[in-house]
Structures are given as structure tokens and as C-alpha cells.
């Protein structure tokens, strides 16, 4: 039997490396091929793996009370407790309530969530491609066991919030500011977890849309929250605000994925909660000052006073130049870094929160300049830790460790020189 010629093997390796690094015409086939394989995988999961009941019945019980005319958030309850999500969650699951025969057709619900998963994956891939992420990173988007479980085996509302987050990122990349703001606000109306990225979105809008434009977008987001909540606010405004955005909610130690290694006494203590909040605010401020405001090329001190006086910190000419530096890479890095900072310092993470993390980590590790072996190694550690059930001190330590490492890598990442930032001023679409 003839042995392969050394030159042929060398050429094959070179071709594979060129495809993986986006230097070949075949590179553009990687995302669609992975997408098709993942669609088949989703079908196999639904066919072969039993559905796991966690929150679906409770969602349906709560929705049944809503459709019966109950609008008081302090009264609406399900098997797992009171309704604790904003109004868009209620509307979303009301649609599912009718589509799935009042929640009885679980198989149809799984199929809907599989379509939702694939639609979100398509958005993630589109965002990665616009941010010029090389193809070798893309396999990490389809390999997560936990992520498939969250979507097609549990049907959590986090899946819809995650879809809204990535659709908003995609629209921000395309400079569709108004549409992105609407989508983000709807996602926030499904689950308040999206509050974690609000500071980054504020900075992106300020730099990309300008001061007056960003205020308009902020008003749109606020008005959407008021509009969707209106029936519940009329019935019991205090009850709605207290339940839908309950920032002081105390979670059970037994369900935590991230801070189990500190022990229950520390986990439940107020000093620990305040320490996390302080560190979150400190790291966030550091990123805003040292990373996110770089396109402005102005110190924060020169921007604060005009903003407090409700005037633009930029002249019209400066505004156009700064907006041209808000590239797809900048948008994705800024929003995802805010997301992962928030997850790092969250008081507790449950397994469904992996939907916000799984597609953020590969991008941020690549963007940090980490070696591909390090990227894959940290992703594998993260995936393993999130699949340990129930979590252990070791698995929770790895969850926090990978989050902290990712944040540190992004913080230490060298910013692109201003001259190399793509000038997209001619492509602006200020809607």
C-alpha cells in the first residue's frame, strides 16, 4: 500500500490551517456546515433524551391565571412559587400556552425551543462573522451539552432573553440603533438578567448614536417597559415592581453553581453580598474608563459635566468621528464583556444562566489574544464545571475561576490603535 507523499500531507495541513484561520475561500463554509450539524443534533436530542420538567408547568400555571384575568403580580403563583419575571415573559409564554394546548404538548414546545436555539445560533454566528472571528472558534458554539439542555430539554425563559440579547448585538453592529433598543428592551422585559449589559449598551449608544440620539433610544427602552407593564401597573404597581424586578431576592444555596466553595454561611451573609456588589461596580468602572470609552479619545472628566448638564460631550464633527470607531468588533466586545463581568460578580448563578455565558466566552477568549489551545482548554473547563450536578466546591471554583480569567484576559487585551479602526461613518444608519 502506497504511503501518502510528504508534500501532499503538508499541503493538507496548510489548507486546514488556512481554513481554520479564515485565509481560504472555504472558510466561509465552516459556519453553515456546523449549523446543519447542530440542527441534526437538536433533532436527535429531542428524539432520544427525555424532557426534564423544571419550570415549564409553573410558567403555564401562572399564564393560566393571567389569561383568566388576574393582573396582580402578588397573587399570580405557580408550582415553584410567585411570578417573578417582567411582563414580556408573561406575553411570551402566553403565546406558547396557546400554541401548545395550554402547555400540555411538551413535544411541540421542545420543537419550538429547538427552532429558537437554531435562530439564536444563527445570530451568534452572524455576530462573530461581522466581528471577524476566525473559523477555528466556531466549533465551540455548537459543542455545549449544557446549552442544548437549557434550550430543548428545559424550555427556560432565559432562552428568549438570550435570543433578544444576540439580536440586539447584531442590530447594534449594523447601526440599527432604534431597532436594537426595542429588541433589547423586550428581552429585558422577559428577564432582568439583561440588566447586566445595560451600562455597555449605554456607552455604545452614546458613542455610536450621539448624545441626543442615545437619549431618544433610552426613552424608547423606558417607554416599552411602561407599555408592556401597563395592565399590571394599573392593578398593583408596587406589586409588579417588587416582583418583576426584585433585586433583593434571596436565592437558595443548594442551587448555586458559582459560589458553593465559599460555604453557605458566607454565601448568605450581607458582607459577602456587598463585597460582590462593590467589586462589580469597581471592575465595571475600570472597563468603562480604560476600555469602553477609548473611541471617544477624551478623559471621562471632560465628558461627565456636559452629560450632567444634558448636553453632548462632543462637537458635531467629533460625534461623527467617534461614531465611525464604533465597529462591530467594538460593539460585541463591549456588550459581552459587561455580560461576563456581571456573571462573575453575580450573587448566584443557576444552570439556565449558562445561556448567557456559553456563547460569550469563546468570543472574549479569542478577542483577548489567548492562544487557541488556551481558548479551547478554558472553554472545556467551563463546560465541564457547568455540567456537574449538583455543583461541588471544585466545580464552582472552576466556574468562578474561568469567569475571572476571561475578564482578566479581556482587561489586559491590547486595544486596536485608533488608526486601524474601520471607518464606518459612510455606512451609518441612524434610525
Secondary structure, DSSP 8 states (H G I E B T S, - for coil): -----HHHHHHHHHHHHHHHTT-SGGGGHHHHHHHHHHHHHHHHHHHHS----SSHHHHHHHHHHHHTT---TTT-EETTEE--S-HHHHHHHHHHHHHTTTTT-HHHHHHHHHHHHHHHHHHHHHHHHHTT--GGGGGGGT--HHHHIIIIIT--THHHHHHHHHHHHHHHHTT-HHHHHHHHHHHHHH-GGGGGGHHHHHHHHHHHH-HHHHHHHHHHHHHHHHHHHHHHHHHHHHHHHHHHT-TT----GGG-SSSGGG-HHHHT-HHHHHHHHHHHHHHHHHHIIIIITGGGTS-HHHHHHHHHTTS-SS-HHHHHHHHHT--HHHHHHHHHHHHHHHHHT-S---GGGHHHHHHHHHHHHHHTT--HHHHHHHHHHHHHHHT-SS--HHHHHHHHHHHHHHHHHHHHS----GGGS---GGG----
